């Protein structure tokens, strides 16, 4: 018989797992809404997307208050570099 070790998840682990799930759900609803075949379906999927986004933001805020999630602070130089790269990428897109 195999030795099965039981592990438990902390509150932080649960919150992190849920935040990842919320991010994936928000992305999936966005794609589904953009590909909806009717306006009614689009509106429904868009409302799910918006609600999931609000839940994701609430969870993020809670995790930040608990010091469980703190994104890296960007420097002005890094922001400028990202903006320059985005402008370069944009200039390479075909013009319609």
Jmol script that loads the backbone (N, CA, C; Angstrom):
load data "model"
ATOM      1  N   UNK A   1       0.835  -1.173   0.000  1.00  0.00           N
ATOM      2  CA  UNK A   1       0.000   0.000   0.000  1.00  0.00           C
ATOM      3  C   UNK A   1       0.886   1.244   0.000  1.00  0.00           C
ATOM      4  N   UNK A   2       0.500   2.231  -0.813  1.00  0.00           N
ATOM      5  CA  UNK A   2       1.286   3.453  -0.918  1.00  0.00           C
ATOM      6  C   UNK A   2       1.129   4.313   0.326  1.00  0.00           C
ATOM      7  N   UNK A   3       2.200   5.000   0.650  1.00  0.00           N
ATOM      8  CA  UNK A   3       2.168   5.933   1.764  1.00  0.00           C
ATOM      9  C   UNK A   3       1.663   7.274   1.245  1.00  0.00           C
ATOM     10  N   UNK A   4       0.452   7.627   1.613  1.00  0.00           N
ATOM     11  CA  UNK A   4      -0.153   8.873   1.155  1.00  0.00           C
ATOM     12  C   UNK A   4      -0.056   9.887   2.279  1.00  0.00           C
ATOM     13  N   UNK A   5       0.609  10.981   1.969  1.00  0.00           N
ATOM     14  CA  UNK A   5       0.778  12.023   2.967  1.00  0.00           C
ATOM     15  C   UNK A   5      -0.266  13.106   2.716  1.00  0.00           C
ATOM     16  N   UNK A   6      -1.010  13.424   3.739  1.00  0.00           N
ATOM     17  CA  UNK A   6      -2.037  14.440   3.609  1.00  0.00           C
ATOM     18  C   UNK A   6      -1.424  15.811   3.866  1.00  0.00           C
ATOM     19  N   UNK A   7      -1.714  16.729   2.975  1.00  0.00           N
ATOM     20  CA  UNK A   7      -1.248  18.093   3.163  1.00  0.00           C
ATOM     21  C   UNK A   7      -2.462  19.006   3.267  1.00  0.00           C
ATOM     22  N   UNK A   8      -2.287  20.079   3.952  1.00  0.00           N
ATOM     23  CA  UNK A   8      -3.368  21.046   4.069  1.00  0.00           C
ATOM     24  C   UNK A   8      -2.919  22.357   3.449  1.00  0.00           C
ATOM     25  N   UNK A   9      -3.876  23.067   2.933  1.00  0.00           N
ATOM     26  CA  UNK A   9      -3.592  24.361   2.326  1.00  0.00           C
ATOM     27  C   UNK A   9      -3.877  25.453   3.347  1.00  0.00           C
ATOM     28  N   UNK A  10      -3.011  26.434   3.379  1.00  0.00           N
ATOM     29  CA  UNK A  10      -3.222  27.584   4.258  1.00  0.00           C
ATOM     30  C   UNK A  10      -4.258  28.514   3.620  1.00  0.00           C
ATOM     31  N   UNK A  11      -4.723  29.470   4.384  1.00  0.00           N
ATOM     32  CA  UNK A  11      -5.652  30.461   3.839  1.00  0.00           C
ATOM     33  C   UNK A  11      -5.012  31.208   2.671  1.00  0.00           C
ATOM     34  N   UNK A  12      -3.725  31.503   2.797  1.00  0.00           N
ATOM     35  CA  UNK A  12      -3.013  32.180   1.714  1.00  0.00           C
ATOM     36  C   UNK A  12      -2.992  31.311   0.458  1.00  0.00           C
ATOM     37  N   UNK A  13      -2.758  30.010   0.619  1.00  0.00           N
ATOM     38  CA  UNK A  13      -2.753  29.090  -0.524  1.00  0.00           C
ATOM     39  C   UNK A  13      -4.114  29.067  -1.210  1.00  0.00           C
ATOM     40  N   UNK A  14      -5.177  28.991  -0.409  1.00  0.00           N
ATOM     41  CA  UNK A  14      -6.537  28.979  -0.964  1.00  0.00           C
ATOM     42  C   UNK A  14      -6.810  30.272  -1.726  1.00  0.00           C
ATOM     43  N   UNK A  15      -6.442  31.401  -1.127  1.00  0.00           N
ATOM     44  CA  UNK A  15      -6.685  32.691  -1.767  1.00  0.00           C
ATOM     45  C   UNK A  15      -5.891  32.810  -3.065  1.00  0.00           C
ATOM     46  N   UNK A  16      -4.649  32.365  -3.057  1.00  0.00           N
ATOM     47  CA  UNK A  16      -3.821  32.409  -4.264  1.00  0.00           C
ATOM     48  C   UNK A  16      -4.414  31.533  -5.357  1.00  0.00           C
ATOM     49  N   UNK A  17      -4.846  30.339  -4.993  1.00  0.00           N
ATOM     50  CA  UNK A  17      -5.464  29.429  -5.950  1.00  0.00           C
ATOM     51  C   UNK A  17      -6.732  30.045  -6.537  1.00  0.00           C
ATOM     52  N   UNK A  18      -7.532  30.647  -5.683  1.00  0.00           N
ATOM     53  CA  UNK A  18      -8.767  31.275  -6.141  1.00  0.00           C
ATOM     54  C   UNK A  18      -8.483  32.475  -7.034  1.00  0.00           C
ATOM     55  N   UNK A  19      -7.463  33.264  -6.706  1.00  0.00           N
ATOM     56  CA  UNK A  19      -7.111  34.412  -7.538  1.00  0.00           C
ATOM     57  C   UNK A  19      -6.685  33.959  -8.932  1.00  0.00           C
ATOM     58  N   UNK A  20      -5.911  32.906  -9.008  1.00  0.00           N
ATOM     59  CA  UNK A  20      -5.502  32.358 -10.309  1.00  0.00           C
ATOM     60  C   UNK A  20      -6.723  31.912 -11.095  1.00  0.00           C
ATOM     61  N   UNK A  21      -7.645  31.235 -10.431  1.00  0.00           N
ATOM     62  CA  UNK A  21      -8.882  30.794 -11.082  1.00  0.00           C
ATOM     63  C   UNK A  21      -9.684  31.987 -11.588  1.00  0.00           C
ATOM     64  N   UNK A  22      -9.827  33.017 -10.774  1.00  0.00           N
ATOM     65  CA  UNK A  22     -10.576  34.215 -11.178  1.00  0.00           C
ATOM     66  C   UNK A  22      -9.935  34.869 -12.402  1.00  0.00           C
ATOM     67  N   UNK A  23      -8.615  34.920 -12.449  1.00  0.00           N
ATOM     68  CA  UNK A  23      -7.924  35.500 -13.601  1.00  0.00           C
ATOM     69  C   UNK A  23      -8.231  34.714 -14.870  1.00  0.00           C
ATOM     70  N   UNK A  24      -8.186  33.394 -14.771  1.00  0.00           N
ATOM     71  CA  UNK A  24      -8.477  32.556 -15.936  1.00  0.00           C
ATOM     72  C   UNK A  24      -9.938  32.688 -16.364  1.00  0.00           C
ATOM     73  N   UNK A  25     -10.838  32.769 -15.400  1.00  0.00           N
ATOM     74  CA  UNK A  25     -12.254  32.917 -15.732  1.00  0.00           C
ATOM     75  C   UNK A  25     -12.509  34.252 -16.429  1.00  0.00           C
ATOM     76  N   UNK A  26     -11.882  35.328 -15.938  1.00  0.00           N
ATOM     77  CA  UNK A  26     -12.057  36.637 -16.557  1.00  0.00           C
ATOM     78  C   UNK A  26     -11.585  36.603 -18.006  1.00  0.00           C
ATOM     79  N   UNK A  27     -10.441  36.013 -18.235  1.00  0.00           N
ATOM     80  CA  UNK A  27      -9.916  35.898 -19.594  1.00  0.00           C
ATOM     81  C   UNK A  27     -10.844  35.061 -20.475  1.00  0.00           C
ATOM     82  N   UNK A  28     -11.317  33.946 -19.955  1.00  0.00           N
ATOM     83  CA  UNK A  28     -12.196  33.064 -20.728  1.00  0.00           C
ATOM     84  C   UNK A  28     -13.514  33.744 -21.078  1.00  0.00           C
ATOM     85  N   UNK A  29     -14.100  34.472 -20.126  1.00  0.00           N
ATOM     86  CA  UNK A  29     -15.345  35.192 -20.415  1.00  0.00           C
ATOM     87  C   UNK A  29     -15.115  36.275 -21.458  1.00  0.00           C
ATOM     88  N   UNK A  30     -13.962  36.914 -21.429  1.00  0.00           N
ATOM     89  CA  UNK A  30     -13.651  37.938 -22.417  1.00  0.00           C
ATOM     90  C   UNK A  30     -13.598  37.346 -23.822  1.00  0.00           C
ATOM     91  N   UNK A  31     -12.902  36.238 -23.959  1.00  0.00           N
ATOM     92  CA  UNK A  31     -12.809  35.570 -25.262  1.00  0.00           C
ATOM     93  C   UNK A  31     -14.191  35.117 -25.723  1.00  0.00           C
ATOM     94  N   UNK A  32     -14.942  34.496 -24.822  1.00  0.00           N
ATOM     95  CA  UNK A  32     -16.275  34.004 -25.179  1.00  0.00           C
ATOM     96  C   UNK A  32     -17.194  35.151 -25.593  1.00  0.00           C
ATOM     97  N   UNK A  33     -17.152  36.266 -24.875  1.00  0.00           N
ATOM     98  CA  UNK A  33     -18.003  37.409 -25.218  1.00  0.00           C
ATOM     99  C   UNK A  33     -17.637  37.951 -26.597  1.00  0.00           C
ATOM    100  N   UNK A  34     -16.356  38.039 -26.885  1.00  0.00           N
ATOM    101  CA  UNK A  34     -15.922  38.545 -28.188  1.00  0.00           C
ATOM    102  C   UNK A  34     -16.330  37.633 -29.333  1.00  0.00           C
ATOM    103  N   UNK A  35     -16.544  36.368 -29.046  1.00  0.00           N
ATOM    104  CA  UNK A  35     -16.916  35.409 -30.084  1.00  0.00           C
ATOM    105  C   UNK A  35     -18.403  35.055 -30.046  1.00  0.00           C
ATOM    106  N   UNK A  36     -19.179  35.766 -29.243  1.00  0.00           N
ATOM    107  CA  UNK A  36     -20.611  35.473 -29.114  1.00  0.00           C
ATOM    108  C   UNK A  36     -21.324  35.693 -30.445  1.00  0.00           C
ATOM    109  N   UNK A  37     -22.259  34.802 -30.743  1.00  0.00           N
ATOM    110  CA  UNK A  37     -22.956  34.859 -32.027  1.00  0.00           C
ATOM    111  C   UNK A  37     -24.175  35.775 -32.011  1.00  0.00           C
ATOM    112  N   UNK A  38     -24.652  36.152 -30.839  1.00  0.00           N
ATOM    113  CA  UNK A  38     -25.798  37.057 -30.747  1.00  0.00           C
ATOM    114  C   UNK A  38     -25.494  38.156 -29.732  1.00  0.00           C
ATOM    115  N   UNK A  39     -26.198  39.259 -29.875  1.00  0.00           N
ATOM    116  CA  UNK A  39     -26.009  40.360 -28.939  1.00  0.00           C
ATOM    117  C   UNK A  39     -26.442  39.959 -27.526  1.00  0.00           C
ATOM    118  N   UNK A  40     -27.512  39.183 -27.430  1.00  0.00           N
ATOM    119  CA  UNK A  40     -27.990  38.740 -26.118  1.00  0.00           C
ATOM    120  C   UNK A  40     -26.924  37.890 -25.415  1.00  0.00           C
ATOM    121  N   UNK A  41     -26.316  36.977 -26.149  1.00  0.00           N
ATOM    122  CA  UNK A  41     -25.260  36.147 -25.575  1.00  0.00           C
ATOM    123  C   UNK A  41     -24.054  37.000 -25.198  1.00  0.00           C
ATOM    124  N   UNK A  42     -23.719  37.958 -26.065  1.00  0.00           N
ATOM    125  CA  UNK A  42     -22.611  38.863 -25.758  1.00  0.00           C
ATOM    126  C   UNK A  42     -22.857  39.593 -24.442  1.00  0.00           C
ATOM    127  N   UNK A  43     -24.053  40.154 -24.281  1.00  0.00           N
ATOM    128  CA  UNK A  43     -24.381  40.896 -23.059  1.00  0.00           C
ATOM    129  C   UNK A  43     -24.278  40.006 -21.826  1.00  0.00           C
ATOM    130  N   UNK A  44     -24.772  38.776 -21.941  1.00  0.00           N
ATOM    131  CA  UNK A  44     -24.725  37.840 -20.819  1.00  0.00           C
ATOM    132  C   UNK A  44     -23.280  37.519 -20.435  1.00  0.00           C
ATOM    133  N   UNK A  45     -22.470  37.177 -21.423  1.00  0.00           N
ATOM    134  CA  UNK A  45     -21.070  36.840 -21.154  1.00  0.00           C
ATOM    135  C   UNK A  45     -20.289  38.048 -20.648  1.00  0.00           C
ATOM    136  N   UNK A  46     -20.616  39.217 -21.174  1.00  0.00           N
ATOM    137  CA  UNK A  46     -19.947  40.433 -20.716  1.00  0.00           C
ATOM    138  C   UNK A  46     -20.283  40.709 -19.254  1.00  0.00           C
ATOM    139  N   UNK A  47     -21.527  40.443 -18.855  1.00  0.00           N
ATOM    140  CA  UNK A  47     -21.895  40.656 -17.448  1.00  0.00           C
ATOM    141  C   UNK A  47     -21.158  39.668 -16.542  1.00  0.00           C
ATOM    142  N   UNK A  48     -20.980  38.432 -17.001  1.00  0.00           N
ATOM    143  CA  UNK A  48     -20.200  37.460 -16.228  1.00  0.00           C
ATOM    144  C   UNK A  48     -18.742  37.910 -16.117  1.00  0.00           C
ATOM    145  N   UNK A  49     -18.205  38.415 -17.214  1.00  0.00           N
ATOM    146  CA  UNK A  49     -16.835  38.926 -17.224  1.00  0.00           C
ATOM    147  C   UNK A  49     -16.676  40.057 -16.215  1.00  0.00           C
ATOM    148  N   UNK A  50     -17.607  40.999 -16.244  1.00  0.00           N
ATOM    149  CA  UNK A  50     -17.516  42.156 -15.351  1.00  0.00           C
ATOM    150  C   UNK A  50     -17.613  41.740 -13.886  1.00  0.00           C
ATOM    151  N   UNK A  51     -18.541  40.845 -13.571  1.00  0.00           N
ATOM    152  CA  UNK A  51     -18.701  40.390 -12.187  1.00  0.00           C
ATOM    153  C   UNK A  51     -17.463  39.625 -11.718  1.00  0.00           C
ATOM    154  N   UNK A  52     -16.928  38.789 -12.574  1.00  0.00           N
ATOM    155  CA  UNK A  52     -15.725  38.037 -12.219  1.00  0.00           C
ATOM    156  C   UNK A  52     -14.552  38.988 -11.997  1.00  0.00           C
ATOM    157  N   UNK A  53     -14.466  40.029 -12.818  1.00  0.00           N
ATOM    158  CA  UNK A  53     -13.416  41.029 -12.637  1.00  0.00           C
ATOM    159  C   UNK A  53     -13.538  41.751 -11.307  1.00  0.00           C
ATOM    160  N   UNK A  54     -14.768  42.062 -10.916  1.00  0.00           N
ATOM    161  CA  UNK A  54     -14.973  42.715  -9.612  1.00  0.00           C
ATOM    162  C   UNK A  54     -14.575  41.780  -8.472  1.00  0.00           C
ATOM    163  N   UNK A  55     -14.941  40.514  -8.589  1.00  0.00           N
ATOM    164  CA  UNK A  55     -14.572  39.541  -7.558  1.00  0.00           C
ATOM    165  C   UNK A  55     -13.057  39.379  -7.487  1.00  0.00           C
ATOM    166  N   UNK A  56     -12.422  39.340  -8.648  1.00  0.00           N
ATOM    167  CA  UNK A  56     -10.965  39.220  -8.704  1.00  0.00           C
ATOM    168  C   UNK A  56     -10.316  40.411  -8.010  1.00  0.00           C
ATOM    169  N   UNK A  57     -10.811  41.602  -8.283  1.00  0.00           N
ATOM    170  CA  UNK A  57     -10.240  42.803  -7.668  1.00  0.00           C
ATOM    171  C   UNK A  57     -10.449  42.795  -6.151  1.00  0.00           C
ATOM    172  N   UNK A  58     -11.615  42.372  -5.705  1.00  0.00           N
ATOM    173  CA  UNK A  58     -11.879  42.299  -4.260  1.00  0.00           C
ATOM    174  C   UNK A  58     -10.933  41.316  -3.584  1.00  0.00           C
ATOM    175  N   UNK A  59     -10.739  40.169  -4.210  1.00  0.00           N
ATOM    176  CA  UNK A  59      -9.832  39.172  -3.650  1.00  0.00           C
ATOM    177  C   UNK A  59      -8.401  39.696  -3.638  1.00  0.00           C
ATOM    178  N   UNK A  60      -7.997  40.339  -4.715  1.00  0.00           N
ATOM    179  CA  UNK A  60      -6.659  40.932  -4.762  1.00  0.00           C
ATOM    180  C   UNK A  60      -6.481  41.936  -3.621  1.00  0.00           C
ATOM    181  N   UNK A  61      -7.474  42.806  -3.430  1.00  0.00           N
ATOM    182  CA  UNK A  61      -7.392  43.814  -2.363  1.00  0.00           C
ATOM    183  C   UNK A  61      -7.275  43.157  -0.997  1.00  0.00           C
ATOM    184  N   UNK A  62      -8.059  42.107  -0.770  1.00  0.00           N
ATOM    185  CA  UNK A  62      -7.991  41.378   0.498  1.00  0.00           C
ATOM    186  C   UNK A  62      -6.602  40.782   0.698  1.00  0.00           C
ATOM    187  N   UNK A  63      -6.078  40.160  -0.346  1.00  0.00           N
ATOM    188  CA  UNK A  63      -4.762  39.534  -0.245  1.00  0.00           C
ATOM    189  C   UNK A  63      -3.671  40.575  -0.007  1.00  0.00           C
ATOM    190  N   UNK A  64      -3.804  41.721  -0.627  1.00  0.00           N
ATOM    191  CA  UNK A  64      -2.824  42.783  -0.425  1.00  0.00           C
ATOM    192  C   UNK A  64      -2.871  43.279   1.026  1.00  0.00           C
ATOM    193  N   UNK A  65      -4.075  43.406   1.594  1.00  0.00           N
ATOM    194  CA  UNK A  65      -4.216  43.828   2.996  1.00  0.00           C
ATOM    195  C   UNK A  65      -3.583  42.820   3.952  1.00  0.00           C
ATOM    196  N   UNK A  66      -3.623  41.545   3.585  1.00  0.00           N
ATOM    197  CA  UNK A  66      -3.054  40.493   4.423  1.00  0.00           C
ATOM    198  C   UNK A  66      -1.550  40.325   4.197  1.00  0.00           C
ATOM    199  N   UNK A  67      -0.992  41.137   3.292  1.00  0.00           N
ATOM    200  CA  UNK A  67       0.419  41.013   2.883  1.00  0.00           C
ATOM    201  C   UNK A  67       0.707  39.660   2.243  1.00  0.00           C
ATOM    202  N   UNK A  68      -0.279  39.138   1.533  1.00  0.00           N
ATOM    203  CA  UNK A  68      -0.125  37.869   0.831  1.00  0.00           C
ATOM    204  C   UNK A  68       0.205  38.079  -0.643  1.00  0.00           C
ATOM    205  N   UNK A  69       0.004  39.269  -1.145  1.00  0.00           N
ATOM    206  CA  UNK A  69       0.190  39.537  -2.570  1.00  0.00           C
ATOM    207  C   UNK A  69       0.635  40.985  -2.706  1.00  0.00           C
ATOM    208  N   UNK A  70       1.826  41.161  -3.191  1.00  0.00           N
ATOM    209  CA  UNK A  70       2.306  42.522  -3.417  1.00  0.00           C
ATOM    210  C   UNK A  70       3.112  42.540  -4.705  1.00  0.00           C
ATOM    211  N   UNK A  71       2.534  43.106  -5.753  1.00  0.00           N
ATOM    212  CA  UNK A  71       3.252  43.156  -7.024  1.00  0.00           C
ATOM    213  C   UNK A  71       4.500  44.018  -6.908  1.00  0.00           C
ATOM    214  N   UNK A  72       5.459  43.715  -7.730  1.00  0.00           N
ATOM    215  CA  UNK A  72       6.711  44.477  -7.732  1.00  0.00           C
ATOM    216  C   UNK A  72       6.431  45.920  -8.134  1.00  0.00           C
ATOM    217  N   UNK A  73       7.102  46.832  -7.474  1.00  0.00           N
ATOM    218  CA  UNK A  73       6.976  48.249  -7.806  1.00  0.00           C
ATOM    219  C   UNK A  73       7.881  48.549  -8.998  1.00  0.00           C
ATOM    220  N   UNK A  74       7.312  49.180  -9.999  1.00  0.00           N
ATOM    221  CA  UNK A  74       8.071  49.503 -11.200  1.00  0.00           C
ATOM    222  C   UNK A  74       8.772  50.843 -11.053  1.00  0.00           C
ATOM    223  N   UNK A  75       9.925  50.926 -11.647  1.00  0.00           N
ATOM    224  CA  UNK A  75      10.669  52.180 -11.656  1.00  0.00           C
ATOM    225  C   UNK A  75      10.237  52.997 -12.877  1.00  0.00           C
ATOM    226  N   UNK A  76      10.403  54.311 -12.829  1.00  0.00           N
ATOM    227  CA  UNK A  76      10.080  55.124 -14.009  1.00  0.00           C
ATOM    228  C   UNK A  76      10.835  54.668 -15.256  1.00  0.00           C
ATOM    229  N   UNK A  77      12.064  54.214 -15.089  1.00  0.00           N
ATOM    230  CA  UNK A  77      12.846  53.749 -16.245  1.00  0.00           C
ATOM    231  C   UNK A  77      12.216  52.507 -16.868  1.00  0.00           C
ATOM    232  N   UNK A  78      11.755  51.571 -16.034  1.00  0.00           N
ATOM    233  CA  UNK A  78      11.115  50.362 -16.555  1.00  0.00           C
ATOM    234  C   UNK A  78       9.792  50.688 -17.242  1.00  0.00           C
ATOM    235  N   UNK A  79       9.054  51.636 -16.687  1.00  0.00           N
ATOM    236  CA  UNK A  79       7.790  52.047 -17.300  1.00  0.00           C
ATOM    237  C   UNK A  79       8.054  52.681 -18.658  1.00  0.00           C
ATOM    238  N   UNK A  80       9.056  53.539 -18.738  1.00  0.00           N
ATOM    239  CA  UNK A  80       9.404  54.177 -20.004  1.00  0.00           C
ATOM    240  C   UNK A  80       9.853  53.144 -21.031  1.00  0.00           C
ATOM    241  N   UNK A  81      10.621  52.160 -20.594  1.00  0.00           N
ATOM    242  CA  UNK A  81      11.073  51.112 -21.503  1.00  0.00           C
ATOM    243  C   UNK A  81       9.885  50.319 -22.039  1.00  0.00           C
ATOM    244  N   UNK A  82       8.934  49.986 -21.177  1.00  0.00           N
ATOM    245  CA  UNK A  82       7.746  49.244 -21.612  1.00  0.00           C
ATOM    246  C   UNK A  82       6.911  50.082 -22.574  1.00  0.00           C
ATOM    247  N   UNK A  83       6.783  51.383 -22.301  1.00  0.00           N
ATOM    248  CA  UNK A  83       6.027  52.266 -23.186  1.00  0.00           C
ATOM    249  C   UNK A  83       6.701  52.368 -24.552  1.00  0.00           C
ATOM    250  N   UNK A  84       8.015  52.471 -24.568  1.00  0.00           N
ATOM    251  CA  UNK A  84       8.758  52.531 -25.831  1.00  0.00           C
ATOM    252  C   UNK A  84       8.593  51.243 -26.624  1.00  0.00           C
ATOM    253  N   UNK A  85       8.656  50.106 -25.931  1.00  0.00           N
ATOM    254  CA  UNK A  85       8.486  48.817 -26.603  1.00  0.00           C
ATOM    255  C   UNK A  85       7.080  48.694 -27.175  1.00  0.00           C
ATOM    256  N   UNK A  86       6.086  49.144 -26.430  1.00  0.00           N
ATOM    257  CA  UNK A  86       4.704  49.093 -26.920  1.00  0.00           C
ATOM    258  C   UNK A  86       4.544  49.971 -28.155  1.00  0.00           C
ATOM    259  N   UNK A  87       5.169  51.141 -28.157  1.00  0.00           N
ATOM    260  CA  UNK A  87       5.098  52.032 -29.312  1.00  0.00           C
ATOM    261  C   UNK A  87       5.780  51.395 -30.517  1.00  0.00           C
ATOM    262  N   UNK A  88       6.919  50.758 -30.307  1.00  0.00           N
ATOM    263  CA  UNK A  88       7.611  50.061 -31.393  1.00  0.00           C
ATOM    264  C   UNK A  88       6.743  48.939 -31.945  1.00  0.00           C
ATOM    265  N   UNK A  89       6.161  48.150 -31.055  1.00  0.00           N
ATOM    266  CA  UNK A  89       5.291  47.054 -31.487  1.00  0.00           C
ATOM    267  C   UNK A  89       4.099  47.589 -32.277  1.00  0.00           C
ATOM    268  N   UNK A  90       3.522  48.683 -31.812  1.00  0.00           N
ATOM    269  CA  UNK A  90       2.362  49.275 -32.482  1.00  0.00           C
ATOM    270  C   UNK A  90       2.731  49.747 -33.884  1.00  0.00           C
ATOM    271  N   UNK A  91       3.913  50.331 -34.030  1.00  0.00           N
ATOM    272  CA  UNK A  91       4.331  50.849 -35.337  1.00  0.00           C
ATOM    273  C   UNK A  91       4.559  49.734 -36.353  1.00  0.00           C
ATOM    274  N   UNK A  92       4.737  48.515 -35.877  1.00  0.00           N
ATOM    275  CA  UNK A  92       4.973  47.389 -36.777  1.00  0.00           C
ATOM    276  C   UNK A  92       3.682  46.697 -37.211  1.00  0.00           C
ATOM    277  N   UNK A  93       2.547  47.127 -36.649  1.00  0.00           N
ATOM    278  CA  UNK A  93       1.269  46.540 -37.044  1.00  0.00           C
ATOM    279  C   UNK A  93       0.879  47.053 -38.419  1.00  0.00           C
ATOM    280  N   UNK A  94       0.187  46.225 -39.209  1.00  0.00           N
ATOM    281  CA  UNK A  94      -0.253  46.693 -40.525  1.00  0.00           C
ATOM    282  C   UNK A  94      -1.292  47.808 -40.385  1.00  0.00           C
ATOM    283  N   UNK A  95      -1.246  48.758 -41.313  1.00  0.00           N
ATOM    284  CA  UNK A  95      -2.190  49.875 -41.311  1.00  0.00           C
ATOM    285  C   UNK A  95      -3.396  49.476 -42.141  1.00  0.00           C
ATOM    286  N   UNK A  96      -4.579  49.755 -41.605  1.00  0.00           N
ATOM    287  CA  UNK A  96      -5.815  49.427 -42.346  1.00  0.00           C
ATOM    288  C   UNK A  96      -6.493  50.677 -42.797  1.00  0.00           C
TER     289      UNK A  96
END
end "model"
wireframe off; spacefill off
backbone 0.3
color backbone group
